[in-house]
Amino acid sequence: MRLTTTLAAAAVIAVSGVAANAGGLQTSVVEVPAVMMDTPATGSINSGYVVLGLLAALVAASGSF
């Protein structure tokens, strides 16, 4: 009788141990909801700024040689 009780107790402990780890030991993954940000509708870059930037780059490059 004592052997049966010991085996039953061992089986209960083994089953509870397996049930406790049934989900795995990894941390749970929390998904963050994506936030959509609308950018205001603005015009493109003024072409004058592009030309001025290219001129500045050419002047800087010619001065370094």
VMD Tcl script that builds the backbone (N, CA, C; Angstrom):
set m [mol new atoms 195]
animate dup $m
set s [atomselect $m all]
$s set {name element resname resid chain x y z} {
  {N N MET 1 A 0.829 -1.194 0.000}
  {CA C MET 1 A 0.000 0.000 0.000}
  {C C MET 1 A 0.870 1.253 0.000}
  {N N ARG 2 A 1.950 1.217 0.735}
  {CA C ARG 2 A 2.819 2.383 0.808}
  {C C ARG 2 A 3.487 2.624 -0.542}
  {N N LEU 3 A 3.841 1.579 -1.279}
  {CA C LEU 3 A 4.455 1.712 -2.586}
  {C C LEU 3 A 3.474 2.349 -3.579}
  {N N THR 4 A 2.239 1.963 -3.507}
  {CA C THR 4 A 1.227 2.524 -4.401}
  {C C THR 4 A 1.018 4.007 -4.121}
  {N N THR 5 A 0.997 4.384 -2.874}
  {CA C THR 5 A 0.829 5.788 -2.500}
  {C C THR 5 A 2.032 6.613 -2.968}
  {N N THR 6 A 3.214 6.058 -2.813}
  {CA C THR 6 A 4.428 6.761 -3.246}
  {C C THR 6 A 4.441 6.936 -4.757}
  {N N LEU 7 A 4.059 5.897 -5.482}
  {CA C LEU 7 A 4.006 5.992 -6.936}
  {C C LEU 7 A 2.933 6.988 -7.396}
  {N N ALA 8 A 1.804 6.994 -6.708}
  {CA C ALA 8 A 0.743 7.928 -7.045}
  {C C ALA 8 A 1.191 9.363 -6.788}
  {N N ALA 9 A 1.879 9.591 -5.674}
  {CA C ALA 9 A 2.376 10.934 -5.356}
  {C C ALA 9 A 3.429 11.367 -6.372}
  {N N ALA 10 A 4.302 10.453 -6.782}
  {CA C ALA 10 A 5.320 10.772 -7.777}
  {C C ALA 10 A 4.674 11.107 -9.120}
  {N N ALA 11 A 3.623 10.382 -9.488}
  {CA C ALA 11 A 2.925 10.643 -10.743}
  {C C ALA 11 A 2.248 12.010 -10.708}
  {N N VAL 12 A 1.644 12.362 -9.570}
  {CA C VAL 12 A 0.989 13.667 -9.444}
  {C C VAL 12 A 2.008 14.789 -9.543}
  {N N ILE 13 A 3.158 14.630 -8.928}
  {CA C ILE 13 A 4.201 15.659 -8.986}
  {C C ILE 13 A 4.740 15.788 -10.407}
  {N N ALA 14 A 4.932 14.645 -11.079}
  {CA C ALA 14 A 5.442 14.679 -12.451}
  {C C ALA 14 A 4.443 15.349 -13.390}
  {N N VAL 15 A 3.179 15.024 -13.255}
  {CA C VAL 15 A 2.162 15.615 -14.127}
  {C C VAL 15 A 2.017 17.106 -13.848}
  {N N SER 16 A 2.081 17.508 -12.598}
  {CA C SER 16 A 1.957 18.936 -12.289}
  {C C SER 16 A 3.181 19.712 -12.782}
  {N N GLY 17 A 4.340 19.079 -12.765}
  {CA C GLY 17 A 5.542 19.723 -13.285}
  {C C GLY 17 A 5.462 19.921 -14.783}
  {N N VAL 18 A 4.943 18.932 -15.492}
  {CA C VAL 18 A 4.785 19.041 -16.939}
  {C C VAL 18 A 3.717 20.088 -17.271}
  {N N ALA 19 A 2.647 20.103 -16.512}
  {CA C ALA 19 A 1.572 21.066 -16.772}
  {C C ALA 19 A 2.038 22.499 -16.502}
  {N N ALA 20 A 2.915 22.662 -15.526}
  {CA C ALA 20 A 3.400 24.006 -15.210}
  {C C ALA 20 A 4.270 24.560 -16.336}
  {N N ASN 21 A 5.001 23.684 -17.026}
  {CA C ASN 21 A 5.878 24.117 -18.108}
  {C C ASN 21 A 5.266 23.876 -19.483}
  {N N ALA 22 A 3.979 23.671 -19.563}
  {CA C ALA 22 A 3.344 23.346 -20.837}
  {C C ALA 22 A 3.455 24.492 -21.833}
  {N N GLY 23 A 3.457 25.713 -21.373}
  {CA C GLY 23 A 3.555 26.860 -22.264}
  {C C GLY 23 A 4.970 27.167 -22.668}
  {N N GLY 24 A 5.935 26.531 -22.092}
  {CA C GLY 24 A 7.338 26.804 -22.382}
  {C C GLY 24 A 7.921 27.762 -21.369}
  {N N LEU 25 A 9.230 27.927 -21.447}
  {CA C LEU 25 A 9.918 28.784 -20.488}
  {C C LEU 25 A 10.286 30.137 -21.077}
  {N N GLN 26 A 9.861 30.405 -22.298}
  {CA C GLN 26 A 10.181 31.676 -22.928}
  {C C GLN 26 A 9.295 32.786 -22.377}
  {N N THR 27 A 9.808 34.002 -22.498}
  {CA C THR 27 A 9.000 35.145 -22.065}
  {C C THR 27 A 7.898 35.386 -23.090}
  {N N SER 28 A 6.816 35.925 -22.646}
  {CA C SER 28 A 5.702 36.176 -23.551}
  {C C SER 28 A 6.015 37.366 -24.449}
  {N N VAL 29 A 5.538 37.327 -25.673}
  {CA C VAL 29 A 5.778 38.392 -26.649}
  {C C VAL 29 A 4.594 39.347 -26.604}
  {N N VAL 30 A 4.898 40.605 -26.369}
  {CA C VAL 30 A 3.856 41.627 -26.320}
  {C C VAL 30 A 3.941 42.427 -27.610}
  {N N GLU 31 A 2.873 42.440 -28.373}
  {CA C GLU 31 A 2.857 43.188 -29.626}
  {C C GLU 31 A 2.370 44.611 -29.366}
  {N N VAL 32 A 3.151 45.559 -29.853}
  {CA C VAL 32 A 2.804 46.964 -29.702}
  {C C VAL 32 A 1.982 47.373 -30.919}
  {N N PRO 33 A 0.839 48.016 -30.706}
  {CA C PRO 33 A 0.024 48.415 -31.857}
  {C C PRO 33 A 0.749 49.479 -32.687}
  {N N ALA 34 A 0.644 49.352 -34.000}
  {CA C ALA 34 A 1.293 50.304 -34.900}
  {C C ALA 34 A 0.488 51.600 -34.945}
  {N N VAL 35 A 1.197 52.699 -34.895}
  {CA C VAL 35 A 0.555 54.012 -34.934}
  {C C VAL 35 A 0.847 54.628 -36.299}
  {N N MET 36 A -0.201 54.961 -37.010}
  {CA C MET 36 A -0.046 55.569 -38.326}
  {C C MET 36 A -0.015 57.086 -38.161}
  {N N MET 37 A 1.049 57.692 -38.646}
  {CA C MET 37 A 1.187 59.140 -38.559}
  {C C MET 37 A 1.043 59.706 -39.958}
  {N N ASP 38 A 0.113 60.628 -40.130}
  {CA C ASP 38 A -0.077 61.286 -41.412}
  {C C ASP 38 A 0.815 62.515 -41.470}
  {N N THR 39 A 1.577 62.608 -42.545}
  {CA C THR 39 A 2.409 63.793 -42.717}
  {C C THR 39 A 1.594 64.851 -43.445}
  {N N PRO 40 A 1.767 66.081 -43.077}
  {CA C PRO 40 A 0.999 67.136 -43.747}
  {C C PRO 40 A 1.423 67.256 -45.212}
  {N N ALA 41 A 0.488 67.566 -46.044}
  {CA C ALA 41 A 0.760 67.707 -47.475}
  {C C ALA 41 A 1.493 69.021 -47.715}
  {N N THR 42 A 2.745 68.914 -48.112}
  {CA C THR 42 A 3.533 70.101 -48.401}
  {C C THR 42 A 4.096 69.966 -49.804}
  {N N GLY 43 A 4.539 71.059 -50.360}
  {CA C GLY 43 A 5.118 71.060 -51.691}
  {C C GLY 43 A 6.505 70.440 -51.681}
  {N N SER 44 A 7.053 70.232 -52.846}
  {CA C SER 44 A 8.397 69.681 -52.943}
  {C C SER 44 A 9.415 70.765 -52.596}
  {N N ILE 45 A 10.663 70.372 -52.537}
  {CA C ILE 45 A 11.738 71.316 -52.197}
  {C C ILE 45 A 11.890 72.324 -53.332}
  {N N ASN 46 A 12.081 73.544 -52.953}
  {CA C ASN 46 A 12.267 74.604 -53.936}
  {C C ASN 46 A 13.538 74.324 -54.734}
  {N N SER 47 A 13.469 74.453 -56.056}
  {CA C SER 47 A 14.622 74.141 -56.908}
  {C C SER 47 A 15.787 75.100 -56.663}
  {N N GLY 48 A 15.491 76.282 -56.180}
  {CA C GLY 48 A 16.559 77.234 -55.863}
  {C C GLY 48 A 17.458 76.720 -54.757}
  {N N TYR 49 A 16.868 76.050 -53.760}
  {CA C TYR 49 A 17.669 75.481 -52.678}
  {C C TYR 49 A 18.547 74.345 -53.188}
  {N N VAL 50 A 18.059 73.578 -54.148}
  {CA C VAL 50 A 18.842 72.479 -54.704}
  {C C VAL 50 A 20.044 73.034 -55.460}
  {N N VAL 51 A 19.810 74.055 -56.273}
  {CA C VAL 51 A 20.905 74.663 -57.028}
  {C C VAL 51 A 21.916 75.296 -56.080}
  {N N LEU 52 A 21.446 75.981 -55.062}
  {CA C LEU 52 A 22.341 76.597 -54.083}
  {C C LEU 52 A 23.167 75.534 -53.357}
  {N N GLY 53 A 22.556 74.408 -53.016}
  {CA C GLY 53 A 23.283 73.329 -52.352}
  {C C GLY 53 A 24.336 72.714 -53.255}
  {N N LEU 54 A 24.015 72.530 -54.546}
  {CA C LEU 54 A 24.998 71.994 -55.488}
  {C C LEU 54 A 26.162 72.957 -55.690}
  {N N LEU 55 A 25.850 74.244 -55.763}
  {CA C LEU 55 A 26.917 75.239 -55.885}
  {C C LEU 55 A 27.836 75.221 -54.666}
  {N N ALA 56 A 27.255 75.131 -53.484}
  {CA C ALA 56 A 28.057 75.087 -52.255}
  {C C ALA 56 A 28.928 73.836 -52.221}
  {N N ALA 57 A 28.380 72.709 -52.700}
  {CA C ALA 57 A 29.155 71.466 -52.725}
  {C C ALA 57 A 30.313 71.581 -53.713}
  {N N LEU 58 A 30.070 72.200 -54.874}
  {CA C LEU 58 A 31.141 72.377 -55.855}
  {C C LEU 58 A 32.236 73.309 -55.340}
  {N N VAL 59 A 31.845 74.367 -54.667}
  {CA C VAL 59 A 32.826 75.301 -54.109}
  {C C VAL 59 A 33.651 74.610 -53.027}
  {N N ALA 60 A 33.005 73.804 -52.188}
  {CA C ALA 60 A 33.728 73.106 -51.127}
  {C C ALA 60 A 34.673 72.064 -51.719}
  {N N ALA 61 A 34.244 71.393 -52.782}
  {CA C ALA 61 A 35.089 70.364 -53.395}
  {C C ALA 61 A 36.284 71.014 -54.115}
  {N N SER 62 A 36.068 72.149 -54.741}
  {CA C SER 62 A 37.182 72.787 -55.470}
  {C C SER 62 A 38.201 73.377 -54.505}
  {N N GLY 63 A 37.779 73.749 -53.339}
  {CA C GLY 63 A 38.710 74.320 -52.368}
  {C C GLY 63 A 39.546 73.266 -51.660}
  {N N SER 64 A 39.125 72.005 -51.708}
  {CA C SER 64 A 39.878 70.978 -50.977}
  {C C SER 64 A 41.022 70.414 -51.794}
  {N N PHE 65 A 41.119 70.724 -53.102}
  {CA C PHE 65 A 42.221 70.188 -53.922}
  {C C PHE 65 A 43.358 71.109 -53.900}
}
mol reanalyze $m
mol bondsrecalc $m
mol representation Tube
mol addrep $m
